Amino acid sequence: MIATKQMDIRANIKKYFDIAYNGEPVIVSRKQNKNVVVISEAEYNNLQKAKRNAEYLAHLDRSFDQLEQGEVVVKSIEELEAMADE
């Protein structure tokens, strides 16, 4: 991970973008601790995928908890088919 100042980014933007593209995050320090991190699109996509997976797993955990506590509705096939026809 590389840390640099906003002024250095402006002067050497291609260099820092290439570093980020090659897999190394670039931390850009800014006033009032409003820092940002530059990462590649591939890394961003991986982070978004991991976030969605974590949210999905949390949803599954809640569903299993509801099942264990008996907080479910049981329907027969006939009842489900009737609901689908409505």
mmCIF file of the C-alpha atoms, coordinates in Angstrom:
data_MODEL
# 
_entry.id   MODEL 
# 
loop_
_atom_site.group_PDB 
_atom_site.id 
_atom_site.type_symbol 
_atom_site.label_atom_id 
_atom_site.label_alt_id 
_atom_site.label_comp_id 
_atom_site.label_asym_id 
_atom_site.label_entity_id 
_atom_site.label_seq_id 
_atom_site.pdbx_PDB_ins_code 
_atom_site.Cartn_x 
_atom_site.Cartn_y 
_atom_site.Cartn_z 
_atom_site.occupancy 
_atom_site.B_iso_or_equiv 
_atom_site.pdbx_formal_charge 
_atom_site.auth_seq_id 
_atom_site.auth_comp_id 
_atom_site.auth_asym_id 
_atom_site.auth_atom_id 
_atom_site.pdbx_PDB_model_num 
ATOM 1  C CA . MET A 1 1  ? 0.000   0.000   0.000   1.00 0.00 ? 1  MET A CA 1 
ATOM 2  C CA . ILE A 1 2  ? 1.312   3.402   -0.954  1.00 0.00 ? 2  ILE A CA 1 
ATOM 3  C CA . ALA A 1 3  ? 0.397   6.667   0.738   1.00 0.00 ? 3  ALA A CA 1 
ATOM 4  C CA . THR A 1 4  ? 0.822   10.000  -0.989  1.00 0.00 ? 4  THR A CA 1 
ATOM 5  C CA . LYS A 1 5  ? -0.423  13.555  -0.959  1.00 0.00 ? 5  LYS A CA 1 
ATOM 6  C CA . GLN A 1 6  ? -3.099  14.983  -3.219  1.00 0.00 ? 6  GLN A CA 1 
ATOM 7  C CA . MET A 1 7  ? -0.502  17.283  -4.814  1.00 0.00 ? 7  MET A CA 1 
ATOM 8  C CA . ASP A 1 8  ? 1.659   14.257  -5.753  1.00 0.00 ? 8  ASP A CA 1 
ATOM 9  C CA . ILE A 1 9  ? -1.333  12.570  -7.365  1.00 0.00 ? 9  ILE A CA 1 
ATOM 10 C CA . ARG A 1 10 ? -1.980  15.625  -9.511  1.00 0.00 ? 10 ARG A CA 1 
ATOM 11 C CA . ALA A 1 11 ? 1.644   15.757  -10.650 1.00 0.00 ? 11 ALA A CA 1 
ATOM 12 C CA . ASN A 1 12 ? 1.974   12.005  -11.279 1.00 0.00 ? 12 ASN A CA 1 
ATOM 13 C CA . ILE A 1 13 ? -1.537  10.732  -11.913 1.00 0.00 ? 13 ILE A CA 1 
ATOM 14 C CA . LYS A 1 14 ? -0.543  8.136   -14.527 1.00 0.00 ? 14 LYS A CA 1 
ATOM 15 C CA . LYS A 1 15 ? 2.095   6.673   -12.221 1.00 0.00 ? 15 LYS A CA 1 
ATOM 16 C CA . TYR A 1 16 ? -0.340  6.267   -9.322  1.00 0.00 ? 16 TYR A CA 1 
ATOM 17 C CA . PHE A 1 17 ? -3.136  4.950   -11.535 1.00 0.00 ? 17 PHE A CA 1 
ATOM 18 C CA . ASP A 1 18 ? -0.726  2.327   -12.910 1.00 0.00 ? 18 ASP A CA 1 
ATOM 19 C CA . ILE A 1 19 ? 0.233   1.346   -9.358  1.00 0.00 ? 19 ILE A CA 1 
ATOM 20 C CA . ALA A 1 20 ? -3.439  0.953   -8.415  1.00 0.00 ? 20 ALA A CA 1 
ATOM 21 C CA . TYR A 1 21 ? -4.196  -0.939  -11.616 1.00 0.00 ? 21 TYR A CA 1 
ATOM 22 C CA . ASN A 1 22 ? -1.382  -3.382  -10.813 1.00 0.00 ? 22 ASN A CA 1 
ATOM 23 C CA . GLY A 1 23 ? -3.057  -4.270  -7.527  1.00 0.00 ? 23 GLY A CA 1 
ATOM 24 C CA . GLU A 1 24 ? -1.549  -1.924  -4.972  1.00 0.00 ? 24 GLU A CA 1 
ATOM 25 C CA . PRO A 1 25 ? -3.966  0.488   -3.282  1.00 0.00 ? 25 PRO A CA 1 
ATOM 26 C CA . VAL A 1 26 ? -2.925  4.133   -3.182  1.00 0.00 ? 26 VAL A CA 1 
ATOM 27 C CA . ILE A 1 27 ? -3.994  6.152   -0.146  1.00 0.00 ? 27 ILE A CA 1 
ATOM 28 C CA . VAL A 1 28 ? -4.343  9.844   -0.886  1.00 0.00 ? 28 VAL A CA 1 
ATOM 29 C CA . SER A 1 29 ? -4.128  11.970  2.242   1.00 0.00 ? 29 SER A CA 1 
ATOM 30 C CA . ARG A 1 30 ? -6.239  15.110  2.311   1.00 0.00 ? 30 ARG A CA 1 
ATOM 31 C CA . LYS A 1 31 ? -7.011  17.921  4.723   1.00 0.00 ? 31 LYS A CA 1 
ATOM 32 C CA . GLN A 1 32 ? -9.209  17.196  7.739   1.00 0.00 ? 32 GLN A CA 1 
ATOM 33 C CA . ASN A 1 33 ? -8.462  13.483  7.385   1.00 0.00 ? 33 ASN A CA 1 
ATOM 34 C CA . LYS A 1 34 ? -10.788 13.192  4.352   1.00 0.00 ? 34 LYS A CA 1 
ATOM 35 C CA . ASN A 1 35 ? -8.522  10.575  2.795   1.00 0.00 ? 35 ASN A CA 1 
ATOM 36 C CA . VAL A 1 36 ? -9.414  8.473   -0.221  1.00 0.00 ? 36 VAL A CA 1 
ATOM 37 C CA . VAL A 1 37 ? -8.100  5.206   -1.606  1.00 0.00 ? 37 VAL A CA 1 
ATOM 38 C CA . VAL A 1 38 ? -7.477  4.572   -5.308  1.00 0.00 ? 38 VAL A CA 1 
ATOM 39 C CA . ILE A 1 39 ? -7.926  0.952   -6.375  1.00 0.00 ? 39 ILE A CA 1 
ATOM 40 C CA . SER A 1 40 ? -8.350  -0.825  -9.676  1.00 0.00 ? 40 SER A CA 1 
ATOM 41 C CA . GLU A 1 41 ? -11.782 -1.545  -11.088 1.00 0.00 ? 41 GLU A CA 1 
ATOM 42 C CA . ALA A 1 42 ? -11.111 -5.280  -10.693 1.00 0.00 ? 42 ALA A CA 1 
ATOM 43 C CA . GLU A 1 43 ? -10.343 -4.815  -6.988  1.00 0.00 ? 43 GLU A CA 1 
ATOM 44 C CA . TYR A 1 44 ? -13.458 -2.660  -6.569  1.00 0.00 ? 44 TYR A CA 1 
ATOM 45 C CA . ASN A 1 45 ? -15.588 -5.338  -8.239  1.00 0.00 ? 45 ASN A CA 1 
ATOM 46 C CA . ASN A 1 46 ? -14.105 -7.983  -5.924  1.00 0.00 ? 46 ASN A CA 1 
ATOM 47 C CA . LEU A 1 47 ? -14.941 -5.850  -2.889  1.00 0.00 ? 47 LEU A CA 1 
ATOM 48 C CA . GLN A 1 48 ? -18.516 -5.344  -4.110  1.00 0.00 ? 48 GLN A CA 1 
ATOM 49 C CA . LYS A 1 49 ? -18.901 -9.078  -4.709  1.00 0.00 ? 49 LYS A CA 1 
ATOM 50 C CA . ALA A 1 50 ? -17.584 -9.858  -1.206  1.00 0.00 ? 50 ALA A CA 1 
ATOM 51 C CA . LYS A 1 51 ? -20.010 -7.327  0.264   1.00 0.00 ? 51 LYS A CA 1 
ATOM 52 C CA . ARG A 1 52 ? -22.975 -8.858  -1.574  1.00 0.00 ? 52 ARG A CA 1 
ATOM 53 C CA . ASN A 1 53 ? -21.893 -12.340 -0.483  1.00 0.00 ? 53 ASN A CA 1 
ATOM 54 C CA . ALA A 1 54 ? -21.654 -11.231 3.161   1.00 0.00 ? 54 ALA A CA 1 
ATOM 55 C CA . GLU A 1 55 ? -25.127 -9.664  2.957   1.00 0.00 ? 55 GLU A CA 1 
ATOM 56 C CA . TYR A 1 56 ? -26.523 -12.851 1.402   1.00 0.00 ? 56 TYR A CA 1 
ATOM 57 C CA . LEU A 1 57 ? -24.941 -15.044 4.089   1.00 0.00 ? 57 LEU A CA 1 
ATOM 58 C CA . ALA A 1 58 ? -26.342 -12.786 6.817   1.00 0.00 ? 58 ALA A CA 1 
ATOM 59 C CA . HIS A 1 59 ? -29.789 -13.124 5.213   1.00 0.00 ? 59 HIS A CA 1 
ATOM 60 C CA . LEU A 1 60 ? -29.422 -16.909 5.190   1.00 0.00 ? 60 LEU A CA 1 
ATOM 61 C CA . ASP A 1 61 ? -28.396 -16.872 8.855   1.00 0.00 ? 61 ASP A CA 1 
ATOM 62 C CA . ARG A 1 62 ? -31.523 -14.877 9.736   1.00 0.00 ? 62 ARG A CA 1 
ATOM 63 C CA . SER A 1 63 ? -33.640 -17.319 7.739   1.00 0.00 ? 63 SER A CA 1 
ATOM 64 C CA . PHE A 1 64 ? -32.154 -20.325 9.553   1.00 0.00 ? 64 PHE A CA 1 
ATOM 65 C CA . ASP A 1 65 ? -32.774 -18.606 12.891  1.00 0.00 ? 65 ASP A CA 1 
ATOM 66 C CA . GLN A 1 66 ? -36.419 -18.039 11.932  1.00 0.00 ? 66 GLN A CA 1 
ATOM 67 C CA . LEU A 1 67 ? -36.730 -21.680 10.883  1.00 0.00 ? 67 LEU A CA 1 
ATOM 68 C CA . GLU A 1 68 ? -35.269 -22.910 14.178  1.00 0.00 ? 68 GLU A CA 1 
ATOM 69 C CA . GLN A 1 69 ? -37.643 -20.670 16.142  1.00 0.00 ? 69 GLN A CA 1 
ATOM 70 C CA . GLY A 1 70 ? -40.647 -21.922 14.189  1.00 0.00 ? 70 GLY A CA 1 
ATOM 71 C CA . GLU A 1 71 ? -41.307 -18.566 12.550  1.00 0.00 ? 71 GLU A CA 1 
ATOM 72 C CA . VAL A 1 72 ? -42.298 -20.113 9.234   1.00 0.00 ? 72 VAL A CA 1 
ATOM 73 C CA . VAL A 1 73 ? -45.441 -20.609 7.188   1.00 0.00 ? 73 VAL A CA 1 
ATOM 74 C CA . VAL A 1 74 ? -46.029 -24.083 5.773   1.00 0.00 ? 74 VAL A CA 1 
ATOM 75 C CA . LYS A 1 75 ? -48.002 -24.457 2.533   1.00 0.00 ? 75 LYS A CA 1 
ATOM 76 C CA . SER A 1 76 ? -48.922 -27.542 0.562   1.00 0.00 ? 76 SER A CA 1 
ATOM 77 C CA . ILE A 1 77 ? -48.221 -27.812 -3.161  1.00 0.00 ? 77 ILE A CA 1 
ATOM 78 C CA . GLU A 1 78 ? -51.917 -27.316 -3.846  1.00 0.00 ? 78 GLU A CA 1 
ATOM 79 C CA . GLU A 1 79 ? -51.974 -24.112 -1.778  1.00 0.00 ? 79 GLU A CA 1 
ATOM 80 C CA . LEU A 1 80 ? -48.894 -22.784 -3.595  1.00 0.00 ? 80 LEU A CA 1 
ATOM 81 C CA . GLU A 1 81 ? -50.393 -23.594 -7.000  1.00 0.00 ? 81 GLU A CA 1 
ATOM 82 C CA . ALA A 1 82 ? -53.611 -21.837 -6.019  1.00 0.00 ? 82 ALA A CA 1 
ATOM 83 C CA . MET A 1 83 ? -51.608 -18.773 -4.977  1.00 0.00 ? 83 MET A CA 1 
ATOM 84 C CA . ALA A 1 84 ? -49.769 -18.820 -8.318  1.00 0.00 ? 84 ALA A CA 1 
ATOM 85 C CA . ASP A 1 85 ? -53.080 -18.851 -10.218 1.00 0.00 ? 85 ASP A CA 1 
ATOM 86 C CA . GLU A 1 86 ? -54.345 -15.738 -8.397  1.00 0.00 ? 86 GLU A CA 1 
# 
